[in-house]
Structure formats: structure tokens, C-alpha cells
Amino acid sequence: MNEACLWRQTLARQIAVHYSAHPKVTTVMVGGSVARGYADHFSDIDLGVFWAAPPTEKARRAIIKGAGGGRASLLPFHREAGGWSEQFEVAGVTIDVRHMTVETTERILADTLERADPSLTKQQHLAALLSALPLSDPALLTRWQQQARVYPQELSMAMVQTYLRFRPAWEQEMLAERNDLLVLYEAFCIAQQHLLLALMGLNHLYYPGFKWVDQFMRQMSITPPQLASRFQQLFGIVSIDPLAAVYQLHELIEETFVLVEIHLHEIDISQARARFQERGAN
């Protein structure tokens, strides 16, 4: 735990007191890089506040004021995210707060764990819960974490089936030969994201977002060899030899197909592989 984390955790506890004092707040947590132990001087503080009933804007503003927050920006209810959010500053640090009801949180857990819903927004909630540190009554957070640790096989299959999909290899070869680098970079980003998402399913890891991705890849036990370094090399190679970078990406994709065949043989990936390997007209 570095100094940036420790200092931010202390500040998070001080702010959490103002949220947990509200009678409708059931628990408060800190998440993100501060909870995971690799925050730096750029890092903000991610707080999760869970309510027995929906919070009012008046209550949210009063809590921010009590915590000494400035430059506050409050957003209304966001249906896809399932809650409310706000941002303010304390002691020069940005505080990002997500509010959610207990009922909504438990519905997201049920959707993901019982119905194998591969929604990335819902998985982000579970990833945040798993790595979070409690700042008030920990009982509820502990129960949610125990539930989320049991990653269902059905969700693993749903993630792989949803994201092990790639554009035909020849399209990237064409972009490289044309030196159409802007579109090629975009294609690389999309392919890498899909690779990571499929590997998350294979490794029974919830999607946490794509920040700090090198740290996240270290948690994966099932990957192509030296995945992190090969990902980093791609964008260095593409400016020197675009076609060589394309072939390196294609090797990673083919190796991932093999890993799925070995570790998740219940899934038929023949169509996805045929789509990737199809050849364009000469």
C-alpha cells in the first residue's frame, strides 16, 4: 500500500462519516485504485453509497456541504447505471460518488450471478464491490462480496460467446498495406478489448473497466504467453511495420481461440474462428 493510497483512504473515511450519518444510508465503501492499492497522485477517490430508499438532491447537497466539498456537480438518476452520481473536491482531490439503492444492487447481483447477464455495466458494479473496502457497517458489503466471489460458469460462457468475435483478419492486413494507420489503430483497440473481455470470462473475472489494464492482466492465469508485454508492443510495432503488428495481433487471437477450446470446450467457436479466418477477394 503506497502513500497515495493511504492518504486517500484516510480522507475517504473522513468523508464517509458524513454519508453514513444519514438515516437512510446502509453502507459506504471506497473502491477503485485506492481500494486496490495502486493509486497515484493523479487518482481520485471512488465512493459507493448504498441507500435503503432513493436519495434526494437536497440530501446529497447537504452531505457534500457538510464534508467540505467544493466545485460540486450532481447528476440525476441514470437508468443504465442504476443510480445517481456526483463529483466534488476535498483537499484538492476529486471525489467521485455513486449512489445506489440496496434493492437495485441486489437485482444487479441476481441478474449477473443467477441469469448470467453479461452486461458490462452490471459487471463493473460487481468488480467494484469485490475490491471495495467498507467505510461504515461492513456486514452488507461482506455479504455481497461473498455472493460475487462465486463466478458462475454460465456467465463465463456468455462472456466468451458475446466477445470472442473479430473482424476478418484480411481487413487489418489491407489497412496495414495501405498504411491507413488511424483506422488500423481503431481496429487494434476494438480487437484488444474483445480479447480482454473474452479472457475475463475465461478467467472468471468481472469487467472492471479498461483503466489500469496491465494490473488487471496480472490477475489472469489463463492467457496467451506474455499477454501484457505483447499488447504493449503492438502499438510500438505498428508505427514501424504495420503488417508485422497485424500478424502479432492475429497470433494473440488464434492463441485465445485455442485457450477457449481447452478450458471452455462446451462452447462451439467454429463460426467465430471461420469468420476471423475468412479471406477477402483478391
MARLUM-776748 format. One record per residue (C-alpha): residue in one letter; x negated, y, z negated. Coordinates in steps of 0.001 Angstrom, whole numbers, plus 500000, padded with zeros to 6 digits. Layout:
BEGIN
+---+--------+--------+--------+
: r :      x :      y :      z :
+---+--------+--------+--------+
: A :      X :      Y :      Z :
...
+---+--------+--------+--------+
***
This chain:
BEGIN
+---+--------+--------+--------+
: r :      x :      y :      z :
+---+--------+--------+--------+
: M : 500000 : 500000 : 500000 :
: N : 498346 : 503229 : 501146 :
: E : 498563 : 506667 : 499574 :
: A : 501058 : 507955 : 502170 :
: C : 503445 : 505110 : 501244 :
: L : 503067 : 505524 : 497503 :
: W : 503662 : 509277 : 497620 :
: R : 506714 : 508873 : 499846 :
: Q : 508153 : 506096 : 497695 :
: T : 507892 : 508351 : 494657 :
: L : 509664 : 511163 : 496498 :
: A : 512325 : 508716 : 497741 :
: R : 513093 : 507656 : 494167 :
: Q : 513480 : 511273 : 493113 :
: I : 515936 : 511964 : 495942 :
: A : 517800 : 508681 : 495390 :
: V : 518763 : 509780 : 491880 :
: H : 520996 : 512472 : 493386 :
: Y : 522759 : 509960 : 495668 :
: S : 523191 : 507212 : 493085 :
: A : 524753 : 509710 : 490652 :
: H : 527820 : 509897 : 492896 :
: P : 530506 : 507517 : 491537 :
: K : 531301 : 506049 : 494973 :
: V : 527669 : 505166 : 495821 :
: T : 526971 : 501489 : 495136 :
: T : 523261 : 501297 : 496009 :
: V : 520441 : 503275 : 497629 :
: M : 517417 : 501868 : 499445 :
: V : 514287 : 503094 : 501199 :
: G : 513326 : 501407 : 504451 :
: G : 511117 : 501839 : 507497 :
: S : 507342 : 502133 : 507358 :
: V : 507487 : 503498 : 503797 :
: A : 509012 : 500230 : 502550 :
: R : 506876 : 498047 : 504808 :
: G : 503653 : 499595 : 503540 :
: Y : 502139 : 501204 : 506627 :
: A : 503451 : 504760 : 506631 :
: D : 501061 : 507542 : 507585 :
: H : 501051 : 511337 : 507263 :
: F : 503464 : 511596 : 510211 :
: S : 506050 : 509278 : 508644 :
: D : 509444 : 510436 : 507486 :
: I : 511437 : 508752 : 504709 :
: D : 514339 : 506496 : 505730 :
: L : 517038 : 506207 : 503090 :
: G : 520079 : 503945 : 503237 :
: V : 523067 : 504926 : 501093 :
: F : 525942 : 502469 : 500693 :
: W : 529392 : 503655 : 499634 :
: A : 532470 : 501982 : 498203 :
: A : 534546 : 504461 : 500254 :
: P : 533593 : 506757 : 503159 :
: P : 531609 : 509839 : 502074 :
: T : 532937 : 513334 : 502680 :
: E : 530848 : 516016 : 504306 :
: K : 531305 : 518108 : 501175 :
: A : 529775 : 515371 : 499022 :
: R : 526888 : 514855 : 501422 :
: R : 526047 : 518571 : 501471 :
: A : 526269 : 518824 : 497691 :
: I : 523820 : 515935 : 497263 :
: I : 521342 : 517449 : 499721 :
: K : 521526 : 520756 : 497870 :
: G : 521026 : 519050 : 494513 :
: A : 517975 : 517218 : 495861 :
: G : 516434 : 520499 : 497018 :
: G : 516792 : 519660 : 500690 :
: G : 516408 : 522299 : 503365 :
: R : 516972 : 522555 : 507127 :
: A : 519820 : 520059 : 506829 :
: S : 521543 : 518609 : 509888 :
: L : 524593 : 516398 : 509310 :
: L : 526116 : 514170 : 511969 :
: P : 529700 : 512875 : 511849 :
: F : 530738 : 509234 : 511899 :
: H : 529121 : 507291 : 514753 :
: R : 531199 : 504304 : 515783 :
: E : 528387 : 502235 : 517343 :
: A : 526051 : 502806 : 514383 :
: G : 528897 : 502152 : 511989 :
: G : 528179 : 505090 : 509724 :
: W : 527064 : 508648 : 509190 :
: S : 523594 : 510166 : 509305 :
: E : 521800 : 513292 : 508259 :
: Q : 518349 : 514788 : 508223 :
: F : 516780 : 517328 : 505915 :
: E : 513407 : 518274 : 504471 :
: V : 511986 : 517999 : 500973 :
: A : 508395 : 518955 : 500136 :
: G : 507581 : 519211 : 503840 :
: V : 508730 : 515667 : 504611 :
: T : 511670 : 514780 : 506835 :
: I : 514309 : 512690 : 505081 :
: D : 516491 : 510561 : 507375 :
: V : 519598 : 509252 : 505646 :
: R : 522033 : 506677 : 506946 :
: H : 525343 : 506272 : 505149 :
: M : 527436 : 503137 : 505469 :
: T : 530268 : 501589 : 503547 :
: V : 529804 : 498257 : 501819 :
: E : 532661 : 496866 : 503898 :
: T : 531003 : 497826 : 507198 :
: T : 527665 : 496385 : 506106 :
: E : 529239 : 493066 : 505207 :
: R : 531095 : 492988 : 508518 :
: I : 527793 : 493515 : 510378 :
: L : 526240 : 490680 : 508385 :
: A : 529153 : 488408 : 509309 :
: D : 529042 : 489380 : 512985 :
: T : 525328 : 488666 : 513210 :
: L : 524999 : 485622 : 510967 :
: E : 528326 : 483855 : 511463 :
: R : 529242 : 484886 : 515013 :
: A : 525690 : 485159 : 516453 :
: D : 526331 : 488621 : 517857 :
: P : 523006 : 489662 : 519492 :
: S : 523810 : 493390 : 519280 :
: L : 520537 : 495244 : 518734 :
: T : 522222 : 497970 : 516696 :
: K : 523531 : 495391 : 514243 :
: Q : 520194 : 493610 : 514092 :
: Q : 518473 : 496881 : 513223 :
: H : 520680 : 497081 : 510162 :
: L : 519633 : 493578 : 509095 :
: A : 515954 : 494256 : 509783 :
: A : 516192 : 497415 : 507667 :
: L : 517921 : 495539 : 504850 :
: L : 515320 : 492769 : 504797 :
: S : 512331 : 495077 : 504447 :
: A : 514025 : 497653 : 502192 :
: L : 513160 : 498488 : 498602 :
: P : 516007 : 499212 : 496176 :
: L : 516107 : 502671 : 494601 :
: S : 519171 : 502041 : 492439 :
: D : 521129 : 498956 : 491301 :
: P : 519347 : 496192 : 493288 :
: A : 521948 : 493424 : 492916 :
: L : 523902 : 494176 : 496094 :
: L : 520812 : 494687 : 498250 :
: T : 519308 : 491467 : 496893 :
: R : 522454 : 489537 : 497849 :
: W : 522418 : 490975 : 501373 :
: Q : 518735 : 490155 : 501754 :
: Q : 519339 : 486558 : 500684 :
: Q : 522050 : 486251 : 503325 :
: A : 519950 : 487845 : 506077 :
: R : 516938 : 485590 : 505432 :
: V : 518898 : 482653 : 506849 :
: Y : 518472 : 483424 : 510552 :
: P : 520961 : 481229 : 512457 :
: Q : 519838 : 479025 : 515310 :
: E : 522849 : 480237 : 517308 :
: L : 521513 : 483798 : 517146 :
: S : 518115 : 482599 : 518337 :
: M : 519779 : 481026 : 521357 :
: A : 521909 : 484111 : 522020 :
: M : 518847 : 486402 : 521961 :
: V : 516889 : 484224 : 524371 :
: Q : 519825 : 483778 : 526730 :
: T : 520502 : 487533 : 526720 :
: Y : 516956 : 488850 : 527130 :
: L : 514918 : 486183 : 528903 :
: R : 515877 : 487837 : 532174 :
: F : 513429 : 489534 : 534520 :
: R : 513499 : 491154 : 537908 :
: P : 511908 : 489050 : 540678 :
: A : 508126 : 489091 : 540449 :
: W : 507717 : 490241 : 544047 :
: E : 509314 : 493608 : 543273 :
: Q : 506488 : 494566 : 540921 :
: E : 503908 : 493265 : 543377 :
: M : 505467 : 495543 : 546008 :
: L : 505299 : 498570 : 543685 :
: A : 501657 : 497830 : 542887 :
: E : 500665 : 497507 : 546544 :
: R : 502424 : 500789 : 547300 :
: N : 500699 : 502394 : 544282 :
: D : 504157 : 503542 : 543160 :
: L : 502948 : 503863 : 539594 :
: L : 505779 : 505812 : 537979 :
: V : 508346 : 503152 : 538880 :
: L : 505833 : 500403 : 538086 :
: Y : 505271 : 501776 : 534563 :
: E : 509030 : 501803 : 534050 :
: A : 509281 : 498201 : 535244 :
: F : 506482 : 497207 : 532863 :
: C : 508249 : 498833 : 529904 :
: I : 511520 : 497051 : 530637 :
: A : 509815 : 493677 : 531137 :
: Q : 507774 : 494046 : 527935 :
: Q : 510863 : 494960 : 525945 :
: H : 512725 : 491931 : 527265 :
: L : 509745 : 489716 : 526463 :
: L : 509621 : 491004 : 522907 :
: L : 513356 : 490607 : 522397 :
: A : 513292 : 487008 : 523635 :
: L : 510305 : 486297 : 521386 :
: M : 512132 : 487853 : 518429 :
: G : 514890 : 485317 : 518934 :
: L : 512375 : 482510 : 519282 :
: N : 510643 : 483602 : 516046 :
: H : 513871 : 484206 : 514100 :
: L : 513135 : 487899 : 513615 :
: Y : 515729 : 490653 : 513745 :
: Y : 515147 : 493542 : 516139 :
: P : 513749 : 496487 : 514103 :
: G : 513255 : 498932 : 516992 :
: F : 510143 : 499303 : 519112 :
: K : 508138 : 501596 : 516819 :
: W : 505103 : 500019 : 515118 :
: V : 505370 : 497173 : 517606 :
: D : 501795 : 495936 : 517025 :
: Q : 502591 : 495480 : 513338 :
: F : 505742 : 493594 : 514246 :
: M : 503997 : 491266 : 516698 :
: R : 501708 : 490120 : 513892 :
: Q : 504755 : 488593 : 512199 :
: M : 505396 : 486300 : 515174 :
: S : 503986 : 482794 : 515029 :
: I : 505307 : 481698 : 518438 :
: T : 503876 : 483913 : 521202 :
: P : 501632 : 483716 : 524227 :
: P : 497983 : 483828 : 523061 :
: Q : 496686 : 487287 : 522061 :
: L : 500018 : 488917 : 522848 :
: A : 499306 : 492327 : 521252 :
: S : 495946 : 492859 : 522954 :
: R : 497279 : 491701 : 526321 :
: F : 500205 : 494119 : 526038 :
: Q : 497811 : 496970 : 525332 :
: Q : 495571 : 496029 : 528239 :
: L : 498398 : 496186 : 530770 :
: F : 498656 : 499965 : 530847 :
: G : 494883 : 500373 : 530950 :
: I : 494536 : 497962 : 533853 :
: V : 497422 : 499390 : 535876 :
: S : 495623 : 502700 : 536497 :
: I : 492557 : 500838 : 537787 :
: D : 494051 : 497831 : 539539 :
: P : 497871 : 497842 : 539575 :
: L : 498152 : 494415 : 541168 :
: A : 495885 : 492832 : 538526 :
: A : 498125 : 494316 : 535818 :
: V : 501203 : 492874 : 537535 :
: Y : 499656 : 489406 : 537616 :
: Q : 498751 : 489669 : 533919 :
: L : 502327 : 490600 : 533049 :
: H : 503602 : 487685 : 535120 :
: E : 501316 : 485311 : 533208 :
: L : 502861 : 486503 : 529945 :
: I : 506357 : 485944 : 531310 :
: E : 505555 : 482438 : 532574 :
: E : 503943 : 481529 : 529240 :
: T : 507082 : 482725 : 527445 :
: F : 509259 : 480511 : 529640 :
: V : 507093 : 477558 : 528563 :
: L : 507390 : 478501 : 524881 :
: V : 511176 : 478573 : 525167 :
: E : 511167 : 475136 : 526802 :
: I : 509079 : 473783 : 523915 :
: H : 510757 : 475452 : 520952 :
: L : 514330 : 476005 : 522153 :
: H : 514932 : 473158 : 524550 :
: E : 518708 : 473372 : 524025 :
: I : 518751 : 476290 : 526463 :
: D : 518667 : 475855 : 530216 :
: I : 516341 : 478571 : 531531 :
: S : 516146 : 477258 : 535084 :
: Q : 518243 : 480082 : 536560 :
: A : 516269 : 482790 : 534764 :
: R : 512980 : 481279 : 535910 :
: A : 514217 : 480842 : 539504 :
: R : 515347 : 484469 : 539565 :
: F : 511916 : 485632 : 538403 :
: Q : 510064 : 483388 : 540869 :
: E : 512162 : 484121 : 543952 :
: R : 510303 : 485665 : 546871 :
: G : 511374 : 488681 : 548901 :
: A : 511475 : 488886 : 552672 :
: N : 508075 : 489442 : 554275 :
+---+--------+--------+--------+
***
